[in-house]
């Protein structure tokens, strides 16, 4: 008898929590009636879990210190050699530390998560290794990935290698620093509000948030299923396409994966050029309240480069884009509170692979909740208030409005192949000092989301690539395409990358 039976007092407490009350005889009846159900749970407990096998040998690795971790970007170093041949042969890859790598300790940026060691590889990890890459370690991420800055991880801030003392962006903060510094060729990040594209923009690298569901999220720690994405981060466009070639496609385990395309060859047509492409400069993506004029200037100059290369470029308008961040907020805050925090990361009501060891370990946050940073606490208070006070109606309404936002983008993308705008409205901010006011820390965590978060809720593919630099801080250009048309984004981005040297495109 493995499952501990509840006392009658516990049954009474559970019933009262639902608003119904049981007298002494009813309690006895419930206790008796439940015994057969507990026997079924005993049977489930005795069966082995059904999880994928781990194929490639590895060690737990170690956390590097000092000069071996000069930007604070490595969470763990552990060399895992993949297949002897494949599309990624010779490439080194870092994995964001919210993605399971079997046998390698995982923290997801969180003190409350310390001590967890996954027993499975995420689907993307297996695919990278099958393609011949060598995984060289896990990269630091923000605390539970709840920040677009790089200052909330329990292991400390991640420094921007282009200009130390400045943010790398987040939540894939370590990836941004490791790729930009040349310590790895490639990295896999996650993106729920911009977490692949923000560090790519801040660090001057290439980051793709693919169409929602194109890359299986299986084995990564979920936040909110309708905005969970995994995507490639690299130093150039071709490597980015090669990595997406490898990690894209269905795995039969992720319910986010619906109506997938038959082909996932993104590198094959990358040299096709931009002649004949129709590009829309999204009016609402410029002139934001906190925009730096030189960022807008650099992105508009990039549009002119694409025009000279043969694309047609016009200004277009999607008025609802200006409300995209507001539409995203209830989905992200209420969804994350219910799924990731109250639902112990995985939640309920979907078919696929559940990492049950992660569920058990993450549940321990409740006993250490005071350790959570303000970014997480604030999100939880907001999410729980609106879920409990307004019954989740704003979550539901925002999901409805997300369909409208998606349709509005789709309408413009019937006439245009791509949308163009700044990835983020500003260059990398200075890292906030330890012990700074909460308002400053929160501002540095959320100030950059207006052009990234809308495409998490709409599900469209969106890439950031560097288009200029000012005072050693890169500027990111964002290209957005039709759903499952990553190939056109790559074709345009590659042509632009070959035409200019962004590090010589200096502004200000």
C-alpha positions as CSV (number, residue, x, y, z in Angstrom):
1,X,0.0,0.0,0.0
2,X,2.1,2.9,-1.4
3,X,-0.5,5.7,-1.4
4,X,-1.1,7.2,2.0
5,X,-4.8,7.2,2.8
6,X,-6.3,10.5,4.1
7,X,-7.8,10.8,7.5
8,X,-11.4,11.6,7.9
9,X,-10.3,15.1,9.1
10,X,-8.4,15.6,5.8
11,X,-11.4,14.5,3.8
12,X,-13.5,17.0,5.7
13,X,-11.0,19.8,5.1
14,X,-10.9,19.0,1.3
15,X,-14.7,19.1,1.1
16,X,-14.9,22.4,3.0
17,X,-12.5,23.8,0.5
18,X,-15.0,23.1,-2.2
19,X,-17.8,24.6,-0.1
20,X,-19.6,21.5,1.0
21,X,-19.7,20.1,4.5
22,X,-20.0,16.5,5.6
23,X,-21.4,15.3,8.9
24,X,-19.8,12.4,10.8
25,X,-21.8,9.7,9.1
26,X,-21.2,11.2,5.6
27,X,-17.5,11.3,6.4
28,X,-17.4,7.7,7.3
29,X,-19.3,6.8,4.1
30,X,-16.8,8.9,2.0
31,X,-13.8,7.2,3.6
32,X,-15.2,3.8,2.8
33,X,-16.2,4.7,-0.7
34,X,-12.8,6.1,-1.6
35,X,-10.8,2.9,-0.7
36,X,-11.2,1.3,-4.1
37,X,-10.0,4.4,-5.8
38,X,-6.9,4.5,-3.6
39,X,-6.2,0.9,-4.7
40,X,-6.2,2.0,-8.3
41,X,-3.6,4.7,-7.4
42,X,-1.5,2.0,-5.8
43,X,-1.5,0.2,-9.1
44,X,-0.4,3.3,-11.0
45,X,2.3,3.9,-8.4
46,X,3.7,0.4,-8.9
47,X,3.9,0.7,-12.7
48,X,7.1,2.1,-14.3
49,X,6.8,5.5,-15.9
50,X,6.7,5.7,-19.7
51,X,9.6,8.0,-20.7
52,X,12.0,8.1,-23.6
53,X,15.4,6.4,-23.3
54,X,18.6,8.4,-23.0
55,X,21.0,7.6,-25.8
56,X,24.3,9.5,-25.4
57,X,26.7,9.2,-22.4
58,X,27.4,12.2,-20.3
59,X,28.5,13.3,-16.8
60,X,26.7,15.7,-14.4
61,X,29.4,18.3,-15.2
62,X,30.3,21.2,-13.0
63,X,29.6,24.9,-12.5
64,X,32.5,26.9,-13.9
65,X,33.9,29.8,-12.0
66,X,36.3,32.7,-12.5
67,X,37.7,33.2,-16.0
68,X,35.9,30.1,-17.2
69,X,32.6,31.9,-16.6
70,X,33.6,35.5,-17.1
71,X,30.1,36.7,-18.1
72,X,28.2,34.6,-15.5
73,X,26.5,32.9,-18.5
74,X,27.3,29.2,-17.8
75,X,25.0,27.3,-15.4
76,X,26.8,24.0,-15.9
77,X,29.4,22.7,-18.2
78,X,29.1,19.1,-19.4
79,X,30.3,17.8,-22.7
80,X,27.8,15.4,-24.5
81,X,29.0,14.2,-27.9
82,X,26.3,13.4,-30.4
83,X,26.3,11.1,-33.4
84,X,29.5,10.8,-35.5
85,X,27.9,12.6,-38.5
86,X,24.9,14.8,-39.3
87,X,23.8,18.3,-40.3
88,X,25.3,19.8,-37.1
89,X,28.6,17.9,-37.1
90,X,31.3,20.0,-35.5
91,X,28.9,22.5,-34.0
92,X,28.9,23.3,-30.2
93,X,25.6,24.0,-28.6
94,X,24.4,25.4,-25.3
95,X,21.0,24.5,-23.8
96,X,19.0,27.0,-21.8
97,X,18.7,25.7,-18.3
98,X,14.9,25.4,-18.4
99,X,15.3,22.5,-20.9
100,X,15.9,19.0,-19.6
101,X,19.3,17.3,-20.2
102,X,19.3,13.9,-18.5
103,X,21.8,13.5,-15.7
104,X,22.8,17.2,-15.7
105,X,21.5,19.3,-12.7
106,X,18.9,21.9,-13.8
107,X,18.0,25.1,-11.9
108,X,15.8,27.2,-14.3
109,X,17.4,30.2,-12.7
110,X,15.7,29.5,-9.4
111,X,17.0,28.8,-5.9
112,X,13.8,26.8,-5.2
113,X,14.6,24.5,-8.1
114,X,18.1,23.7,-7.0
115,X,18.8,20.0,-6.6
116,X,16.7,18.8,-9.5
117,X,18.4,16.4,-12.0
118,X,16.2,15.3,-14.9
119,X,16.1,11.7,-16.0
120,X,15.2,12.5,-19.7
121,X,16.5,14.5,-22.6
122,X,14.1,17.0,-24.1
123,X,13.1,16.2,-27.7
124,X,15.3,19.1,-29.0
125,X,18.3,17.8,-27.0
126,X,18.0,14.4,-28.6
127,X,17.6,15.9,-32.1
128,X,20.6,18.1,-31.7
129,X,22.7,15.1,-30.6
130,X,21.3,12.9,-33.4
131,X,22.4,15.6,-35.9
132,X,26.1,15.3,-34.8
133,X,26.4,18.4,-32.5
134,X,28.3,18.5,-29.3
135,X,26.4,19.9,-26.3
136,X,28.8,21.7,-24.1
137,X,26.6,22.7,-21.2
138,X,23.6,24.5,-19.8
139,X,23.2,28.3,-19.9
140,X,21.9,30.6,-17.2
141,X,18.4,31.9,-17.5
142,X,16.3,34.3,-15.5
143,X,14.4,33.1,-12.3
144,X,11.7,30.8,-13.8
145,X,12.2,32.8,-17.0
146,X,10.0,35.6,-15.7
147,X,12.2,38.5,-17.0
148,X,13.4,40.1,-20.2
149,X,16.4,41.4,-18.3
150,X,19.5,39.4,-17.2
151,X,19.5,40.2,-13.4
152,X,17.1,37.9,-11.6
153,X,18.8,34.5,-11.8
154,X,19.7,33.2,-8.4
155,X,23.3,32.7,-9.6
156,X,23.7,36.4,-10.3
157,X,23.5,38.8,-13.3
158,X,24.7,37.8,-16.8
159,X,27.0,40.4,-18.4
160,X,26.7,41.6,-22.0
161,X,29.9,40.6,-23.7
162,X,29.6,43.6,-26.1
163,X,29.5,46.0,-23.2
164,X,30.0,44.5,-19.7
165,X,27.8,46.2,-17.1
166,X,24.8,46.1,-19.5
167,X,22.0,43.5,-19.7
168,X,22.2,40.6,-22.1
169,X,18.4,40.6,-22.2
170,X,16.4,37.6,-21.1
171,X,15.2,35.2,-20.2
172,X,17.6,33.3,-22.4
173,X,20.3,35.5,-21.0
174,X,23.2,33.0,-20.8
175,X,22.6,32.0,-24.4
176,X,22.9,35.6,-25.6
177,X,26.3,36.0,-23.9
178,X,27.7,32.6,-24.9
179,X,26.8,32.9,-28.6
180,X,27.9,36.6,-28.8
181,X,31.2,35.9,-27.2
182,X,31.9,33.0,-29.5
183,X,32.0,30.4,-26.6
184,X,29.4,28.3,-28.5
185,X,28.3,28.2,-32.1
186,X,24.6,27.7,-31.3
187,X,22.1,27.7,-28.4
188,X,18.5,26.7,-27.8
189,X,16.4,29.2,-26.0
190,X,12.7,29.5,-25.0
191,X,10.4,32.4,-25.8
192,X,7.1,33.3,-24.0
193,X,7.3,37.0,-24.3
194,X,10.4,37.6,-26.3
195,X,13.0,35.5,-24.5
196,X,14.9,34.3,-27.6
197,X,14.6,37.6,-29.5
198,X,15.4,40.1,-26.7
199,X,18.8,38.7,-25.8
200,X,19.5,38.3,-29.5
201,X,18.8,42.0,-30.0
202,X,20.8,43.1,-27.0
203,X,23.8,41.0,-27.8
204,X,23.9,41.3,-31.6
205,X,23.1,37.7,-32.6
206,X,20.4,36.0,-34.6
207,X,17.4,34.5,-32.7
208,X,14.3,32.9,-34.2
209,X,11.0,32.4,-32.4
210,X,9.4,29.8,-34.7
211,X,5.7,29.4,-35.3
212,X,4.0,28.2,-32.2
213,X,4.2,24.4,-32.1
214,X,6.7,24.0,-34.9
215,X,9.4,23.0,-32.4
216,X,8.3,20.5,-29.8
217,X,8.4,21.9,-26.3
218,X,8.5,18.4,-24.8
219,X,11.0,18.2,-21.9
220,X,11.2,21.9,-21.4
221,X,9.7,23.5,-18.3
222,X,6.4,25.0,-19.3
223,X,5.1,28.4,-18.4
224,X,1.9,28.8,-20.3
225,X,1.2,26.3,-23.1
226,X,-0.3,28.8,-25.6
227,X,2.8,31.0,-25.6
228,X,5.5,28.4,-25.0
229,X,8.1,28.3,-27.8
230,X,11.6,26.9,-28.2
231,X,14.0,28.4,-30.8
232,X,17.5,28.7,-32.1
233,X,20.1,31.4,-31.3
234,X,23.2,31.7,-33.4
235,X,25.9,34.1,-34.6
236,X,24.7,34.0,-38.2
237,X,21.6,33.3,-40.2
238,X,22.7,30.1,-42.0
239,X,23.5,28.4,-38.7
240,X,20.2,29.5,-37.3
241,X,18.4,27.8,-40.3
242,X,20.5,24.7,-39.9
243,X,19.5,24.4,-36.2
244,X,15.9,24.9,-37.0
245,X,16.1,22.2,-39.7
246,X,17.1,19.8,-37.0
247,X,14.8,20.7,-34.1
248,X,11.5,21.4,-36.0
249,X,8.8,18.9,-36.6
250,X,6.3,16.8,-34.6
251,X,7.3,14.4,-31.9
252,X,3.9,13.0,-31.0
253,X,4.3,14.1,-27.4
254,X,3.5,17.9,-27.5
255,X,-0.1,19.1,-27.7
256,X,1.1,22.5,-29.0
257,X,1.9,20.8,-32.3
258,X,-1.1,21.1,-34.6
259,X,-1.2,21.2,-38.5
260,X,2.5,21.1,-39.0
261,X,4.0,21.6,-42.4
262,X,5.3,18.6,-44.3
263,X,8.8,20.1,-44.9
264,X,11.2,21.5,-42.4
265,X,14.0,22.5,-44.8
266,X,14.8,26.1,-43.9
267,X,18.5,26.2,-45.1
268,X,17.9,24.8,-48.6
269,X,16.4,28.0,-50.1
270,X,18.2,30.5,-48.0
271,X,20.3,32.0,-50.8
272,X,17.2,32.9,-52.9
273,X,17.6,36.6,-52.4
274,X,14.9,39.2,-51.8
275,X,14.0,40.2,-55.3
276,X,10.2,40.2,-55.5
277,X,9.6,40.0,-51.8
278,X,7.0,42.4,-50.4
279,X,8.0,43.9,-47.0
280,X,5.7,45.9,-44.8
281,X,7.2,48.4,-42.3
282,X,4.8,48.0,-39.4
283,X,3.9,51.6,-38.4
284,X,2.8,50.7,-34.8
285,X,6.1,49.1,-34.2
286,X,7.9,52.4,-34.2
287,X,7.8,55.5,-32.0
288,X,7.0,53.6,-28.9
289,X,6.9,55.5,-25.6
290,X,10.3,54.3,-24.5
291,X,11.8,54.0,-28.0
292,X,15.3,55.3,-28.7
293,X,15.1,57.4,-31.9
294,X,18.4,55.9,-33.2
295,X,16.9,52.4,-32.9
296,X,14.0,53.3,-35.1
297,X,16.4,55.1,-37.5
298,X,18.6,52.0,-37.8
299,X,15.7,49.7,-38.5
300,X,14.3,52.0,-41.2
301,X,17.7,52.2,-42.8
302,X,17.8,48.4,-42.9
303,X,14.5,48.5,-44.7
304,X,16.1,50.7,-47.4
305,X,18.9,48.2,-47.8
306,X,16.3,45.5,-48.5
307,X,14.7,47.8,-51.0
308,X,18.0,48.3,-52.8
309,X,18.4,44.5,-52.9
310,X,15.2,44.2,-54.8
311,X,12.4,43.9,-52.3
312,X,9.4,46.2,-52.4
313,X,9.0,48.1,-49.1
314,X,5.9,50.0,-48.0
315,X,4.5,51.2,-44.6
316,X,1.6,49.1,-43.3
317,X,-0.7,49.4,-40.3
318,X,-2.1,46.9,-37.9
319,X,-3.7,49.1,-35.2
320,X,-4.3,46.2,-32.8
321,X,-0.6,45.7,-32.6
322,X,-0.5,48.6,-30.2
323,X,-2.7,46.6,-27.8
324,X,-0.7,43.4,-28.3
325,X,1.2,43.6,-25.1
326,X,-2.0,44.2,-23.1
327,X,-3.5,41.2,-24.8
328,X,-0.5,39.1,-23.9
329,X,-0.5,40.1,-20.2
330,X,-3.5,38.2,-18.9
331,X,-2.5,35.1,-20.9
332,X,1.0,35.2,-19.5
333,X,0.2,36.2,-15.9
334,X,-2.9,34.2,-15.3
335,X,-1.8,31.3,-17.4
336,X,1.7,31.1,-15.8
337,X,0.2,31.4,-12.3
338,X,-2.2,28.5,-12.9
339,X,0.0,26.2,-15.0
340,X,3.6,26.8,-13.9
341,X,3.1,27.8,-10.2
342,X,-0.2,26.4,-8.9
343,X,-0.1,23.6,-11.4
344,X,3.4,22.6,-10.5
345,X,4.7,23.4,-14.1
346,X,2.7,21.0,-16.2
347,X,-0.9,21.6,-15.1
348,X,-3.6,19.4,-16.4
349,X,-6.0,18.6,-19.3
350,X,-3.6,17.8,-22.1
351,X,-2.1,14.6,-23.7
352,X,1.6,14.2,-24.0
353,X,4.7,13.6,-22.0
354,X,4.7,14.8,-18.4
355,X,8.0,15.0,-16.6
356,X,6.7,13.8,-13.3
357,X,10.0,14.3,-11.5
358,X,9.9,17.9,-12.4
359,X,6.3,18.2,-11.1
360,X,7.3,16.7,-7.8
361,X,10.4,18.8,-7.4
362,X,8.9,22.1,-8.5
363,X,6.0,21.7,-6.0
364,X,8.6,22.5,-3.2
365,X,8.5,26.2,-4.1
366,X,5.6,26.7,-1.7
367,X,7.8,26.0,1.3
368,X,10.4,28.6,0.1
369,X,8.1,31.2,-1.6
370,X,9.8,34.1,0.1
371,X,12.9,33.4,-2.0
372,X,11.1,34.1,-5.2
373,X,12.1,37.4,-6.9
374,X,9.7,40.3,-7.3
375,X,9.2,39.5,-11.0
376,X,7.7,36.1,-10.1
377,X,5.8,37.3,-7.0
378,X,4.3,40.2,-8.8
379,X,3.2,38.0,-11.7
380,X,1.6,35.5,-9.3
381,X,-0.3,38.2,-7.3
382,X,-1.6,39.7,-10.5
383,X,-2.5,36.4,-12.0
384,X,-4.2,35.0,-8.9
385,X,-6.2,38.3,-8.3
386,X,-7.7,38.2,-11.7
387,X,-8.3,34.5,-11.8
388,X,-10.0,34.4,-8.4
389,X,-11.7,37.8,-8.5
390,X,-12.9,37.7,-12.1
391,X,-13.1,33.9,-12.6
392,X,-10.6,33.9,-15.4
393,X,-12.8,35.9,-17.8
394,X,-9.9,38.2,-18.8
395,X,-7.7,35.3,-19.6
396,X,-10.5,34.0,-21.8
397,X,-11.2,37.4,-23.4
398,X,-7.5,37.9,-24.1
399,X,-7.4,34.5,-25.8
400,X,-10.3,35.6,-27.9
401,X,-8.6,38.9,-28.7
402,X,-5.4,37.0,-29.6
403,X,-7.4,35.3,-32.4
404,X,-8.4,38.7,-33.6
405,X,-4.8,39.9,-33.4
406,X,-3.6,36.9,-35.3
407,X,-6.3,37.5,-38.0
408,X,-5.2,41.1,-38.3
409,X,-1.6,40.2,-38.9
410,X,-2.7,37.5,-41.3
411,X,-4.8,40.0,-43.3
412,X,-1.7,42.2,-43.9
413,X,0.4,39.1,-44.6
414,X,-1.9,38.2,-47.5
415,X,-0.5,41.2,-49.3
416,X,3.0,41.2,-47.8
417,X,5.5,38.5,-47.3
418,X,7.1,39.9,-44.2
419,X,6.6,42.6,-41.5
420,X,9.5,44.7,-40.3
421,X,10.0,46.6,-37.1
422,X,12.5,47.0,-34.2
423,X,12.8,43.9,-32.2
424,X,12.9,46.0,-29.0
425,X,12.6,49.8,-28.8
426,X,15.9,50.4,-27.0
427,X,19.4,49.1,-26.7
428,X,20.6,47.0,-23.7
429,X,20.1,48.8,-20.4
430,X,22.6,49.0,-17.6
431,X,22.3,46.1,-15.2
432,X,20.4,47.3,-12.1
433,X,22.6,47.3,-9.0
434,X,22.0,44.8,-6.2
435,X,19.5,46.1,-3.7
436,X,18.0,48.7,-6.1
437,X,14.4,49.8,-5.7
438,X,11.8,47.2,-6.8
439,X,10.6,49.7,-9.4
440,X,14.0,49.8,-11.1
441,X,14.4,46.0,-11.1
442,X,10.9,45.5,-12.6
443,X,11.4,48.1,-15.2
444,X,14.6,46.5,-16.4
445,X,12.8,43.2,-16.5
446,X,9.7,44.2,-18.6
447,X,10.5,47.5,-20.4
448,X,11.3,45.9,-23.8
449,X,8.3,43.6,-24.6
450,X,6.0,45.7,-26.8
451,X,7.2,44.4,-30.2
452,X,8.0,40.8,-29.1
453,X,5.1,39.7,-26.8
454,X,2.4,40.2,-29.5
455,X,3.8,37.5,-31.7
456,X,3.9,35.0,-28.8
457,X,0.2,35.2,-28.5
458,X,-0.4,35.3,-32.3
459,X,2.0,32.5,-32.9
460,X,3.7,34.0,-35.9
461,X,7.4,33.3,-36.6
462,X,9.6,36.2,-35.7
463,X,13.3,36.7,-36.0
464,X,15.8,39.2,-34.5
465,X,19.0,40.0,-36.3
466,X,21.5,42.8,-35.8
467,X,21.3,45.8,-38.0
468,X,23.6,48.4,-36.4
469,X,25.4,49.5,-33.3
470,X,25.6,52.6,-31.1
471,X,28.1,53.1,-28.2
472,X,29.0,49.4,-28.6
473,X,25.4,48.3,-28.0
474,X,23.7,46.4,-30.8
475,X,20.4,47.2,-32.4
476,X,17.9,44.5,-33.4
477,X,15.8,44.3,-36.5
478,X,12.7,42.0,-36.3
479,X,11.2,40.2,-39.3
480,X,7.8,38.5,-38.9
481,X,6.3,36.1,-41.4
482,X,3.3,34.0,-42.1
483,X,2.7,31.1,-39.8
484,X,5.0,28.2,-40.8
485,X,6.8,30.4,-43.4
486,X,10.1,30.6,-41.6
487,X,11.8,29.9,-44.9
488,X,11.0,33.4,-46.2
489,X,12.3,35.1,-43.1
490,X,15.6,33.2,-43.5
491,X,15.8,34.1,-47.1
492,X,15.4,37.8,-46.4
493,X,17.6,37.8,-43.3
494,X,20.4,36.0,-45.1
495,X,20.4,38.5,-48.0
496,X,20.5,41.4,-45.6
497,X,23.3,39.8,-43.5
498,X,25.4,39.2,-46.7
499,X,24.8,42.8,-47.8
500,X,25.9,44.7,-44.7
501,X,28.4,44.5,-41.8
502,X,26.2,45.5,-38.9
503,X,29.2,46.1,-36.7
504,X,30.3,48.9,-39.1
505,X,26.8,50.4,-39.2
506,X,27.3,52.8,-36.4
507,X,24.7,55.3,-35.2
508,X,24.7,58.2,-32.8
